């Protein structure tokens, strides 16, 4: 995710930078209350697309395995 996105997300109180992995760009989302699963899906997919290899992205976007 990186520091820029971390800073943006932590404007929302549901997001926090975790103690031991935050320096690597990780973010924590509090899902104790109501969860917007579409938002969670978009965050996970965005993170995967950021770190995945080109060949992995090709498979993801082609819809085949």
JOJOBEL-V202266 format. One record per residue. SS is DSSP state (@ for helix, = for strand, . for the rest). PHI is phi as a letter, one per 20 degrees, with the letter a starting at -180 (999 if undefined). OMEGA is omega in whole degrees, -180 to 180 (* if undefined). Layout:
BEGIN
SS_PHI_OMEGA + SS_PHI_OMEGA
END
This chain:
BEGIN
._999_177 + @_n_-175 + @_f_-179 + @_f_179 + @_f_175 + @_g_-178 + @_f_179 + @_f_-178 + @_f_-177 + ._f_169 + ._f_176 + ._e_-175 + ._f_178 + ._f_-178 + =_d_177 + =_b_176 + ._e_-178 + ._f_-174 + ._g_-170 + ._e_-177 + ._d_-178 + @_f_-180 + @_f_178 + @_e_177 + ._n_-179 + ._f_179 + ._c_179 + =_d_178 + =_d_177 + ._f_-179 + ._d_180 + ._f_178 + ._e_180 + ._g_-176 + ._d_173 + ._e_-174 + @_f_175 + @_f_177 + @_f_179 + @_f_179 + @_g_-180 + @_f_178 + @_f_180 + @_f_180 + @_f_178 + @_f_178 + @_f_179 + @_f_-179 + @_f_179 + @_f_-173 + @_d_-175 + ._f_175 + ._f_-179 + @_g_-179 + @_f_178 + @_f_178 + @_f_178 + @_f_177 + @_f_-179 + @_g_-175 + @_e_177 + @_e_179 + ._m_178 + ._d_178 + ._d_*
END
